[in-house]
Amino acid sequence: MSELDIAGQPPLSLEISQYIRKTRGGKIKTATKSRSDHAIKITIFVLLTLTIYGFATFNYKNVDIAKALAGTWSNIKVLFGQPKLTYGTWGGSLKALFVTFSLGALATIFGAIIAFFGSLLCAKNIANSFVANITKSFVAFIRAVPTILWVLIFTVAAGLGSVAAVIGLTFHSAGYLIKAYAESIEEMDEGTIEALKASGASFWQIVFQAILPSSISRMTAWTFLRFEINFTNALAVGAAAGVGGIGFDLYMAGNHYFDLRELGFITYIVVAAVILLEMIATKIKATVR
């Protein structure tokens, strides 16, 4: 067969071969150089240079690095190798863990409810574009403020306690989940929505008969991801907002008692709880799918 196909054009394999570059060893180059590649390499080089310069010029205040590393290693061995409850009890630790779990769960539930209705105003395939842009801008502002700052803001308004913690966590959770839910809704087939509109379906019929069934698995995954984030955030706000919980016990063991053994014990409790929550979340997500 000649080098021309039936239409008088060169075969596709010859056209592709013109764009394939090979090295001297005969290997095919799978990447081409571009300005973005050069920018990334320059950025990495500058960051590495600044990091080395920072370590070289840092004022260590006559600290013996070898002794400091040895002391750190010794503390790590005590922290994770000799866990022990000294000031607390098993019952108190489990109760504090339940308080932290409740804070994360309440914030996630309230945030998910708000986010579901808020996402209907953000998804461009069902909402007005002007309203969607305004809502996304407001939600982006909420996400830009750290969770702990929202908790402290509501602590000033509502006082120290669980109310301020739940409101602060809910506020940031809603901003996070609105974006996630809206993106899940925008991924669905627009033809289904158009078909329901053409058949005379109302807005809420479209939401509950088309959008929710097709997006529920992704929404569930995002919700459990946010719950894990809220659980860890509840640890941090336990002492900051005066809520208590396992986060407050961690703070007391590390900053007041200076007891590394109890700190390690509480850390193991938190790790076990996170693993258990992940297993439960995986089974629930598998059931929803």
C-alpha positions as CSV (number, residue, x, y, z in Angstrom):
1,M,0.0,0.0,0.0
2,S,1.3,3.5,-0.8
3,E,1.9,6.2,1.6
4,L,-1.4,7.8,0.7
5,D,-4.8,6.6,1.8
6,I,-7.9,6.4,-0.3
7,A,-8.7,10.1,0.0
8,G,-5.2,11.0,-1.2
9,Q,-4.1,12.1,2.3
10,P,-1.2,10.7,4.3
11,P,-2.1,8.0,6.8
12,L,-2.9,9.1,10.4
13,S,0.1,7.2,11.7
14,L,2.4,9.4,9.6
15,E,0.8,12.6,10.8
16,I,1.2,11.5,14.4
17,S,4.8,10.5,13.9
18,Q,5.6,14.0,12.8
19,Y,4.8,15.2,16.4
20,I,6.7,12.4,18.2
21,R,10.1,13.3,19.4
22,K,12.7,10.7,20.3
23,T,15.9,10.8,22.3
24,R,19.2,9.6,21.0
25,G,18.5,6.2,22.6
26,G,15.3,5.8,20.7
27,K,13.0,6.5,23.6
28,I,9.8,8.5,23.0
29,K,9.6,11.9,24.8
30,T,6.3,12.0,26.6
31,A,6.6,15.7,27.7
32,T,7.5,18.8,26.0
33,K,9.0,21.9,27.4
34,S,6.8,24.9,28.0
35,R,6.9,28.2,29.8
36,S,4.9,26.7,32.7
37,D,7.4,24.0,33.2
38,H,10.2,26.6,33.3
39,A,8.2,28.6,35.8
40,I,7.7,25.6,38.1
41,K,11.3,24.7,38.0
42,I,12.4,28.3,38.8
43,T,9.9,28.5,41.6
44,I,11.1,25.2,43.1
45,F,14.8,26.3,42.8
46,V,14.0,29.7,44.5
47,L,12.2,28.1,47.3
48,L,15.0,25.5,47.9
49,T,17.5,28.3,47.9
50,L,15.6,30.4,50.4
51,T,15.1,27.4,52.6
52,I,18.8,26.6,52.7
53,Y,19.6,30.2,53.3
54,G,17.1,30.4,56.1
55,F,18.5,27.4,57.9
56,A,22.1,28.7,57.4
57,T,21.3,32.2,58.8
58,F,18.8,31.3,61.5
59,N,19.7,32.4,65.0
60,Y,19.8,29.2,67.0
61,K,20.8,31.1,70.2
62,N,23.7,28.7,71.0
63,V,21.4,25.7,71.0
64,D,23.2,22.4,70.6
65,I,21.5,20.8,67.6
66,A,22.7,17.3,68.5
67,K,21.4,17.5,72.1
68,A,18.1,19.0,70.9
69,L,17.5,16.2,68.4
70,A,18.4,13.6,71.1
71,G,16.0,15.3,73.5
72,T,13.2,15.3,70.9
73,W,13.7,11.7,70.2
74,S,13.6,10.9,73.9
75,N,10.3,12.8,74.2
76,I,8.8,11.0,71.2
77,K,9.7,7.6,72.8
78,V,8.0,8.7,76.1
79,L,5.0,10.2,74.2
80,F,4.2,7.2,72.1
81,G,6.0,4.4,73.9
82,Q,4.8,4.9,77.4
83,P,1.1,6.1,77.2
84,K,-0.5,6.3,80.6
85,L,-3.4,8.2,82.2
86,T,-2.1,10.1,85.2
87,Y,-4.6,12.9,86.0
88,G,-7.6,11.6,84.0
89,T,-9.7,8.4,84.0
90,W,-11.0,6.1,81.2
91,G,-14.5,7.3,81.8
92,G,-13.6,10.9,81.7
93,S,-11.6,10.5,78.5
94,L,-14.4,8.7,76.8
95,K,-16.9,11.3,77.9
96,A,-14.6,14.1,76.6
97,L,-14.3,12.2,73.3
98,F,-18.1,12.0,73.0
99,V,-18.4,15.8,73.6
100,T,-15.9,16.4,70.8
101,F,-17.7,13.9,68.6
102,S,-21.0,15.7,69.3
103,L,-19.6,19.1,68.4
104,G,-18.4,17.8,65.1
105,A,-21.6,15.9,64.3
106,L,-23.9,18.8,65.1
107,A,-21.8,21.3,63.1
108,T,-21.8,18.9,60.1
109,I,-25.5,18.2,60.3
110,F,-26.5,21.9,60.5
111,G,-23.9,22.8,57.9
112,A,-25.1,20.1,55.5
113,I,-28.7,21.3,55.8
114,I,-27.8,24.9,55.1
115,A,-25.4,23.8,52.3
116,F,-28.0,21.8,50.5
117,F,-30.3,24.7,50.0
118,G,-27.4,27.1,49.5
119,S,-26.0,24.9,46.7
120,L,-29.2,25.3,44.8
121,L,-28.4,29.0,44.5
122,C,-24.8,28.3,43.4
123,A,-25.2,25.6,40.8
124,K,-25.1,27.3,37.4
125,N,-27.1,24.6,35.7
126,I,-30.2,25.3,37.8
127,A,-29.7,28.8,39.3
128,N,-29.6,32.2,37.8
129,S,-26.1,33.2,36.8
130,F,-26.2,36.5,38.7
131,V,-27.5,34.9,41.9
132,A,-24.9,32.1,41.5
133,N,-22.0,34.5,41.2
134,I,-23.1,36.6,44.2
135,T,-23.6,33.5,46.4
136,K,-20.3,32.0,45.4
137,S,-18.5,35.2,46.3
138,F,-20.1,35.3,49.7
139,V,-19.3,31.6,50.3
140,A,-15.7,32.2,49.2
141,F,-15.4,34.9,51.9
142,I,-16.7,32.5,54.5
143,R,-14.2,29.9,53.5
144,A,-11.4,32.4,53.5
145,V,-11.8,33.0,57.2
146,P,-10.3,30.2,59.3
147,T,-12.6,28.1,61.3
148,I,-11.0,28.9,64.7
149,L,-11.5,32.6,63.9
150,W,-15.2,32.1,63.3
151,V,-15.5,30.3,66.6
152,L,-13.7,33.2,68.4
153,I,-16.0,35.7,66.7
154,F,-19.1,33.9,67.9
155,T,-17.5,33.4,71.3
156,V,-17.5,37.2,71.7
157,A,-21.2,37.3,70.7
158,A,-22.5,34.2,72.5
159,G,-19.9,33.8,75.2
160,L,-17.6,30.8,76.0
161,G,-19.3,27.5,75.6
162,S,-20.6,24.9,73.1
163,V,-23.0,27.3,71.4
164,A,-20.3,29.5,70.0
165,A,-18.3,26.4,69.0
166,V,-21.1,24.8,67.1
167,I,-22.1,28.1,65.4
168,G,-18.6,28.8,64.3
169,L,-18.0,25.3,63.0
170,T,-21.4,25.3,61.3
171,F,-20.6,28.6,59.6
172,H,-17.4,27.4,58.0
173,S,-18.9,23.9,57.3
174,A,-21.8,25.5,55.3
175,G,-19.4,27.6,53.2
176,Y,-17.3,24.5,52.5
177,L,-20.2,22.2,51.7
178,I,-22.1,24.7,49.5
179,K,-19.2,24.8,47.1
180,A,-18.8,21.0,47.2
181,Y,-22.6,20.3,46.7
182,A,-22.8,22.9,43.9
183,E,-20.0,21.2,42.0
184,S,-21.7,17.9,42.5
185,I,-24.9,19.3,41.0
186,E,-23.1,20.9,38.1
187,E,-21.6,17.5,37.1
188,M,-25.0,15.9,36.4
189,D,-26.3,15.6,32.9
190,E,-28.1,18.8,31.8
191,G,-30.3,16.8,29.4
192,T,-32.1,15.3,32.3
193,I,-32.9,18.7,33.7
194,E,-34.1,20.0,30.4
195,A,-36.3,17.0,29.8
196,L,-38.0,17.5,33.2
197,K,-38.5,21.2,32.5
198,A,-40.0,20.4,29.1
199,S,-42.4,17.9,30.7
200,G,-43.7,20.6,33.1
201,A,-41.9,19.5,36.3
202,S,-41.6,22.1,39.0
203,F,-38.3,23.3,40.5
204,W,-38.6,21.1,43.6
205,Q,-39.7,18.1,41.6
206,I,-36.4,18.5,39.5
207,V,-34.4,18.8,42.7
208,F,-35.8,15.8,44.5
209,Q,-36.4,13.5,41.5
210,A,-33.3,14.3,39.4
211,I,-30.7,16.3,41.2
212,L,-30.7,14.6,44.6
213,P,-30.7,10.9,43.3
214,S,-27.9,11.6,40.9
215,S,-25.8,13.6,43.3
216,I,-26.4,11.9,46.7
217,S,-23.4,9.7,46.6
218,R,-21.0,12.6,46.0
219,M,-22.7,14.7,48.5
220,T,-22.5,12.0,51.1
221,A,-18.7,11.6,50.5
222,W,-18.2,15.4,50.9
223,T,-20.3,15.4,54.0
224,F,-18.3,12.7,55.7
225,L,-15.0,14.4,54.7
226,R,-16.3,17.6,56.3
227,F,-17.3,15.7,59.4
228,E,-13.7,14.4,59.8
229,I,-12.5,18.0,59.4
230,N,-15.0,19.2,62.0
231,F,-13.9,16.5,64.4
232,T,-10.3,17.7,64.2
233,N,-11.4,21.3,64.4
234,A,-13.5,20.5,67.5
235,L,-10.3,19.2,69.1
236,A,-8.7,22.6,68.5
237,V,-11.6,24.7,69.8
238,G,-12.1,22.6,72.9
239,A,-9.7,24.8,74.9
240,A,-10.1,28.1,72.8
241,A,-13.9,28.3,73.2
242,G,-14.1,26.8,76.7
243,V,-16.1,23.9,75.4
244,G,-14.1,21.1,77.0
245,G,-13.9,17.7,75.3
246,I,-10.9,15.7,74.4
247,G,-9.2,18.8,72.9
248,F,-9.3,20.5,76.3
249,D,-7.7,17.4,77.9
250,L,-4.9,17.5,75.3
251,Y,-4.3,21.1,76.1
252,M,-4.2,20.5,79.8
253,A,-1.8,17.5,79.5
254,G,0.5,19.4,77.2
255,N,0.5,22.9,78.6
256,H,-0.4,22.6,82.3
257,Y,0.6,19.1,83.5
258,F,3.5,18.7,81.1
259,D,2.7,15.0,81.2
260,L,3.9,13.4,77.9
261,R,2.6,10.0,78.9
262,E,-1.0,11.2,79.3
263,L,-0.6,13.3,76.1
264,G,0.4,10.1,74.3
265,F,-2.5,8.2,75.7
266,I,-5.1,10.8,74.7
267,T,-3.4,10.9,71.2
268,Y,-3.9,7.2,70.8
269,I,-7.6,7.6,71.8
270,V,-8.1,10.2,69.1
271,V,-6.3,8.2,66.5
272,A,-8.5,5.1,67.3
273,A,-11.6,7.2,67.1
274,V,-10.7,8.7,63.7
275,I,-10.0,5.2,62.3
276,L,-13.3,3.9,63.6
277,L,-15.2,6.9,62.1
278,E,-13.4,6.3,58.8
279,M,-14.5,2.7,58.7
280,I,-18.1,3.6,59.5
281,A,-18.1,6.4,56.8
282,T,-16.7,3.9,54.2
283,K,-19.6,1.5,54.9
284,I,-22.2,4.2,54.8
285,K,-20.9,5.6,51.5
286,A,-20.8,2.1,50.0
287,T,-24.5,1.6,51.0
288,V,-25.5,4.9,49.5
289,R,-23.9,4.0,46.2
